[in-house]
Amino acid sequence: MTFRIAPGAVAALVASLALAGCNTVHAPRSAPPQAAAPVTIGIAAINDFHGALEEPRQIVMMADGKGGTVAVPAGGAAYLASALDSVRSQYANTLTVAAGDLISASPLTSSLYLDEPSVKALTAMGLEYTAVGNHEFDRGQVELKRVQLGGCARNTQRTPCAVEPFAGAGYKYLAASTILPDGSTLFPATAIKHFGSGAREVSVGLIGLTLKGTAGIVSPGGIKGLTFADEATTINALVPQLKAQGADAVVVLIHEGAVQGTGGNPNTCTDISGDILPILARLDPRVDIVISGHTHKSYVCDYRRDSGTAPMLLTSAGNNGTLVTDIRLEIDPATHRVVGRTARNVVVQSQPFTNSRGAVANSDLYPVFQPRADVAATVATYAAAAHDFSARPIGAVSAAGNKTAQGQLIADAQLAAGKPAGAQIAFMNNGGVRAPLNVGSDGTVTFGDIYRVQPFGNQVMTVTLKGAAVLSILEQSVGGSSEDGSLYVSQGMAVRFDSRRPKGSRLVSATLNGKPIDPGADYRVAVSDFLLGGGDGFRQLAAGTDRVPGPLDIEAMEAWIKAVPVRTVPEQPRVVDLAPAAAGS
């Protein structure tokens, strides 16, 4: 076999050998061209903002540099704006994105105004693209289109543009897996952003989508005609299209996520698990970065599908604007290949505060951000308007009652909210009753009074459960103390237990309208979506079928109180301990 070597190659070979063997040999007259430096792109990412405009008085546990963690006060839209500015200031080329659930399930200041102030704030922050999340569909697809396009068309019970005209989102929704009857998508499936010019031009392709299970956790009426396709199948079909359009890197924005095991912090990936992992395992290896959400957990993972595959970066920035993911992406402009990708979560350290557990001070280990003036002004305008709304009377009650009475009142309100869907029973979690009910001297309560009692903005859901599951839930409820995962029950229910018995066998009886709960019968049960998702450990509720979404819990409470001139607060406990000491207390 004969090998032929081009003359130029021979010369290069001789020169290189000479250089290797003798320091006195002169370099060639013209050095070979050096590889072009990579183009660096800074990606700032958030997820699950949920309209958290005001400082949410949250903490994020960050590394303390000594193998432990430190509590850092974090959040607030004006501080988030400054944090995003800080991340972007490090890069000549930037992209700002999100992984869904930016609106809905929001605090009063945003939710009262259909999240218009949050959309305005996020636009001012420089957000460019976001995936749709399940909560973006809470008010229906028509209202979501108004959020994107602007205007004051009324699509819900609340009046839009109540404070000022609404221009719509300055960022673009991506909805690759949200399919209309004609096969098109509700919003664009993909986007491409270009950076640089000439020989140094590179581009990043984006795919945005929500979880396949969205249809099961939002109101059916609001998504009529829509289907939600398989996540991995959708992404894999779009990667070749983006590559054909010239995308050098592929970034997925997906509203699905993971959870770290014990000991993880926002910049680790400890014992990762969750519904996103089977999706990642099926993805086209040309996907470079997956920015995720939905679980409200934070992590940075160098995810490898197998030992022979390049890593895929997986990130999440928790929730409520307490973190920003700072992603550094490097692309070789000559080969148009990704040559580097790293990420870290930046805590949006805001102001110190004091809660029931004590003072939460600023940490010198992390920057303290100052509120950005324009976003702070938007928040202040809507907070003032919300204050006026919250001060309005919504009805009267017979008494303030203790915590049990208030929990039973909420359960009754949710039972009434679930009646159109056939609800017979309602459960309310003890931990969801957050403050005593303030009652005026004449029995009057305001919207702000009931909001302080239950401030989470959970949605009432009605599901079908077997009687055996109802009994199991009640057994779990009476298995601990009244402050540990117990439930309040709605009117018509009577539950008796004996705390002297071993856990797992304390339930003595449970009746509905005087009849024992039948283990083999079906019951329609109204609960918050928090409990339905396994909150407080009541995982049996996740087996509920025929799910029908209802109003927000606060809306259910307002409707229940105002339905009669004076709402009687049910002070007689419905869950009673038969142990002598408890009975005599």
N, C-alpha and C positions, 0 to 999 in steps of 0.2 A: 504494500500500500504506500502510495506516495503522498506526502503532505506538502502543500504549497504555502509559502509565507509571503505576504505582500512586502515589497521593498520598504515601505514606510514602517511596517511592523518590525522588520529586522533592525532598522536604525534605532527605533525606540528600545528594542530589547538590548542592543549593545550599550546604549547610553545608560540604561538602568543598571546593567551589570557593572559597568565602570563605576557608577556612583556607589554601588554597594561595596566594591572592593577597594576603593582608594579615595581618601579624603581630598587628594589634590586634583582630582579630575574636575574640570569646569562643567557647570550646568549647561544644558542645551540653551541655544540662543533664545528660544521662546518656550516658556513653561506650558505644559498642557493645561487646558481650561479647567478651572475648578468647578465642582458641582454647585449649582445655585443653592443659596440658603433657603431653607423652608419658609413658607408664608405662615405666619402665626395668626390664628383667629381666636379671640376670646369670646366664649359663649357664657352669658349670664342666664341662669335658669331658676325658675320658681315653680311651685305647684300647690294646689289646694289652698289658695289664698282665702277663699270663703268670706270675702267682704270684710276682712278684719282691719277696718280703717283706723280705729282708735287703738291705743296701746292695749293689747289684750292681757297685760299683766301675766305673761307667761315666762317660763324659764326654759332654757336649753342647757342640757348637761354637756359641757365641753371638756376636753382634756386639760388637765392642770399642769402637764409637763413633768409630773412626778409619779406617773402610773395610775393616777386617780382622775376624778372629775371635779369640776366646779360649776355651780349654778350661775347662769348668766341671764339677766333680765333682757328680754328680746321682743321685738315686734312693733307694729305701728306703721301705717302706710307712709307717713312722712319720713320715717327713719329707713324704711325699706327703699324708698327712692334714693336716699343718700348712699345706701349700701350698694345699690345697683350702679350708681355713678362711680363709686370707688372701684368696683370690679372692672368696669369698662375702661376706666382711666389708664389701666395698665397696658392696653392693647391699641394698636393702630386700626385693627379690623375687629369689629364686634358684631355680635348677634344676640338678641335678647328674646328668650322663648319661655313657654310655660307648658305644663302637662295636665291642664284641665282643673275643673272645680274652682275656678276663680271667683265665681258668684254663687249665690243661693246658699242655704243653710248658714245665713249671715247674721251678724249682730244687728241690733235694732237700727243703728245709724245708717246702715246700708240697706237692710231688708225692707224697711218702711218705704223706701223710694226705689223699689224694684232693682236694687243694686246699681242704679245709674251713677251714684257717686264713686263706687268702686271702679266701674268701667272708665270714668273720667280720670280717676287717679292712676290707674294702670296705664292708660294712654299717655298721661303726662310723664310717667316713669320711663317711657321708651320701649314698652313691650311691642314686639313685632309680630310674633306668631304664637298661637296656643292651640293645643289639642282641645277638642270638646271633652268634657267629663260628664259623668252621669248627672251631676247636679245642675249642669247647664240646661238640662231638659226638664227641670222641676216645674217650670211655668209653661212648658210646651214649646214646640218647635216654632210656632208663629212668633211668640214673644222672643225667642232666641234670635230669630232673624231680625227683629227690631233692635235687639242689643247690638248686633253687628252693624246694621245699616242706619240706626237712629230714627228719630221721629217720635211722635206722641200718640200713635194709635193705641187704643186701649184693648188689651188682650187678656187682662186678669181683673180680679176684683178691685185691685188698687189702681189709682189714677196715676198715669205716667206724667213726667215733666211737672211734678208738683212744686218743685223749687226753681227750676230753670229749664230752658229747652235742652233736649238731649240730642247730641250730635252722633251718638253711636260710638262703637269701639274703633280706635285708631289702629288697632292690631287686627290680624286676620285669624279667623277660626279655620282649623283644618279638621276634616271629618272623613277620613279615608274609608272607615268601615260603616258609616251611617248611610244606608242605601235607601233611596227613594223608589217608588214603584216602577219607574222607568229605567232603573238600573244606575242612574247617576247618583252622585253623593250630595248630601245636604249642603255642605260647603266644600271647597276644593280639597282634594285628597293630599296634594303635595305642594311644595314651593321650592324654589331655588334662589339662593342669594349668591351674587358674584362679588369677588374681592380682587382688587388690583387691576392691572391692565397689561396688555401686550403679553410678553413671554412670562410674566409673573402673575397672570390672572388665574385664579382658582375659584371653585364654587362649592357650596355646601347644599345638598339636597335634604329636604325635610319631609317626613311623613308624620301626620298627626291623626290620632284615633282614640276612641274610648274603649272601655272593656266590653266584651261580647255580652256580658250579663246585664248591661244597662237596662234592657227592656223589662227585667224582673224587679227593678228597684226604683222605677219612676212611674208616674201616672200613665196608664195605657192611653187615655184620651189625648194626652199631649204629644204622643209619638205615633199616632195613628198613621198607618201607611209606611212607617219606617221599619227597617230591619237592621240588625247589628251583626255584621259578618265576623267570622273567625279572625282573631288578631294576626296570628302568624301567616295565615294564608293571604290576608290582605297585604301585609308588609312585603312578603316575598314576591307578590305579583307586581309591586310598584318599584322595587329596587332596580330591576333591569330597565324600566322606563326612565328612572332618574339618571342611571348611568348612560343611557342612550342620549339623554339631553345634556350630557356633559358634567354631571355631578361628580366631583372628585372624592367627596366624603358623603356618607349617608347618616343622618341623625334622625332617630325616631322619638317622637313625643307621644307617649302612651299613658292613658289614664288607667293604669293597673300597676301593682307594685309588690313590694316584698316587706319582710320584717326581719330585723336582726335578733339574734339570741341575746341572752343576758350578758351585760358587760360591754355592749357595743356603744360607740358614740357616733356623732354625725359623720366622721371621716373614716369610719371602719366598715367592715363587711363581715361581722361575726355571726357564724352559724346562720347564714341567710336562708330564708324559706319564703314561700308565698306563691300566689297564683301566677306571677309573671315568669317564674322559672321554666315551666313547661313551654311557654311561648318563646323564651330566649333559646331554648334547646333546639327549636325548629327553624330559627331564623337563618336567612341567607347570610353567609359569612362576610359579605360585603357591607353589612351594617356595622358602623364604627362605634356609635354611641347611642345608648337608650336612656332617655330622660323620662323618669317614671313618676307616679303619684298614687293617689287613691287610699293608700294605707295610712297616710299621715306620719309615716316613719321616715327617718333620714339615714342615708348610707352612701358610700362610694365604693363600688365593687369593680375589680379587675376580673370580669367574668370570662371564664374560658370554657367553651363547650367541650373541648377535648385537648389533649396535650399537643396535637398537631395543628391547632387552629389559633390564629391570632386572637388576642384578647378583645373582648367587647366591653366598653366602659358602661357601667350601669350606675345611675345616680338618682337621688331623690333629696329634696330640700324640706322634708317635714311638712309643716302646714302653717297657716295663718301669717305668712310673711316673716317668720322668725329666722329663716336662713336663706341664703342665696348660694347656689352652686356656681363656683368659678371654674369653668372648664377651659383648658388650654389645648387647642387642636392645631397640629402642625401638618402642612401639606407640601410635598415636594412639587414645585411648579414645572419641573422638567418631566418627571415621570407621572405626575398627577396621582400620586399615591399618598395616603396618610402615613406619616413617619413618626408621629408622636401624639399621644392623648393622655392627659392627666386631669384630675379634678380635685377640688376641696370644697367643703361647705363652710361658708363664711357666716358667722353668727351676726344677726342684725341687733347688736347691743344698743338698747335704748336707755331708758331712765330707770333708776332703782325704785323699788316699791316695797310695801309691806303687806303681807297677807296673813291669813290665820296661823300660818306656821312661823311667822316672824319676818324680819327684814331680808330683802334680796338686794344686795349691793352690787355695784359695778365691779367688773374684774379688770385688773390692769393687764391681764394676759391678752386681751382682745380689744380692738378699737371700739370706742364709744362713738356712735354716729349722731350727728345733729339732725333735727327734722328739717327737711327741705321746705322752704317757705311756701311755694305754690301748692304743693300737695297738702301741707298743713292747713292752708286757707280753705281748700275744698273740704277737708275733714271738719274743720270748725264750723263751716256754713251748715253742713248737713247734721252735725251733732246738735247745733242750736235748734234746728228745725225739728229734729227727733225729740228733743227735750220737751218742746211745746206739745207734741203729739202724745208723748208718754204721760204728760200731766193731766190728760183729759179723763174724766170719770167714765167708767165702762159699766157700772152697776153697783149693787150693794149686796153684802153678805150678812149672815146672822151673827157671826163672830169671827175673830181671827183664828181661833183654834190652835192646837199644838201641831207639831210636825206630822203626826199620824193623820189628824183631821185634814191637813192640807194635802197630804199624799192621796187620801181617799177622795178629796174633792177633784184633784187632777184626774184620778182614775175614772171618776164619774163623767168628767168632761170628755175624756177620750172614748169612753163607752158610747156616749151620745154622738160623737163625731164618727164612730164606726158603725152606727145603727143602719145607715143606708147600705152598708156592705154586709149587714147581717150580724154585727157584733153582739155577743151575749155576755162576754166577760172582758174586762180590761185590767191590765197590770201596769203599775207605775213603780219604778225603782226608787228606793230610799235615797240613793245618792243624787237623784235628779231634783230633789227638793232642796234648793240652794240657800234659801233665806226665809226668815219669818214673813208672813203676810202682813203688811201694814194696812190697817183699816181705820178710816176716819171715825170720828165720834158718832156720826149718824150711820155708820156701816158702809160708807162709800169706799170703793177701791178704784184706783186709776190703772191705766194700762201699764204704767211704770211699776206699780205695785206687783202685778201678777208677773211681769217680765222678770223682776228680781227673783221671784220664787223659782221660775223655770226659764233660764236665759239661753238655753241651748239651741232653740229653733229646730228641734227634731220633728220629723214628720210622723203623723199617726198612720199606722199600717194595720189592716185587718187581715188575718190569716186563719186557715182551718187547721186545728190540731185535734188529735185523738185525746179522749179523756185521760188515757194513760199518761200522755205527755203533760197534760195540765197537772195531774197529780204529782208527776216527777218534778215539775217546776216548783210546785208548792212545797214539796219535801225539801228541795234544795233551799228554798227561801227561808224556811223555819229552822234550817240546820245550823245557822250562825246567830250572832247577836243582831239586834234591831238596827245596828249601824253597819252591818256587814253583808251587803248584797241582798237584803230582804226586799220583799215586794208589798205594795199596798194593792188591795183588790177593790173592785167596783161594787156598786150597790147590787143587792141580791145574792152576793157571795157571803158565806160564813165558813171560816177556817178555824179549826181547833187543833192544837198541838200540845205536846208535853215535853218540855225542855229537859226533863229528868231522863228521858230515853236516850239511847245512843244516837248519834247522827246517822241519818239514813232511815230511821224508823220512828221519827218524832211526830209525823203527821197522824192525827187521830181521825179527823173527818174533814170533808170539804163538800159543801152543798151549794147548789145554785137554785135560788127560789124555793128552798126547802127540800130539794131533791138531791141525793148524793150524786157526785160526778161519776158518770158511767165510763169506765176505762175503754170500752169498745165504741163509744159514740163519738161523733164529730162535734166540735164546738168551734164557733167563730170567736176569735180572740183579738182584741185591739191592743196594740202596744206601740211604743216609739220605734222608729227605725234603728235607734241605738240599741235597744234590747233585741230587736229582731236580728241584728248583726252579731249577736253573742255578747253584747255589753254586760258588764258585771258578772260574766261567767255563765249566763243562762243560755247555753248553746243549744238546748233542746228547741228553742224557738225558731232556730234556723231551718228546722224541718217543716215549718208551716207552709201550707200550699194555698193556692187560689188567693194570691196576695192582691189586695186592693188598696192603693194609696189613698190617704185622706188629707186633711188640712195639716198645717203646722200645729204643734201642740199648743202654742200660745194663742193661735186663732181659735182652737177648740175651747180653750179655757175662757176666752172673752165671750164667745157665743153662748157658752153654758151659763155664765153668770148673768149676762144681760137678757137671757130668755125669760126670766121671771123678775118681778119687782124686787124681791129679796131672796137670794139663793141661800138655802140652809146649808151650813157647813156640817158635814157628817162627823160629829165628834165621838160617837160610840165606835170603838175599835171593832173591825170585822175579822181580824186575825188575833186570836186569843190563846194565851198560854194557860193550860190547865194545871200546871204545877202550883202547889199551894202557895209558895212564896210569891210567885208572879201574880196569882189571883188575889192575894191580899195586899199587893202593893198599890 
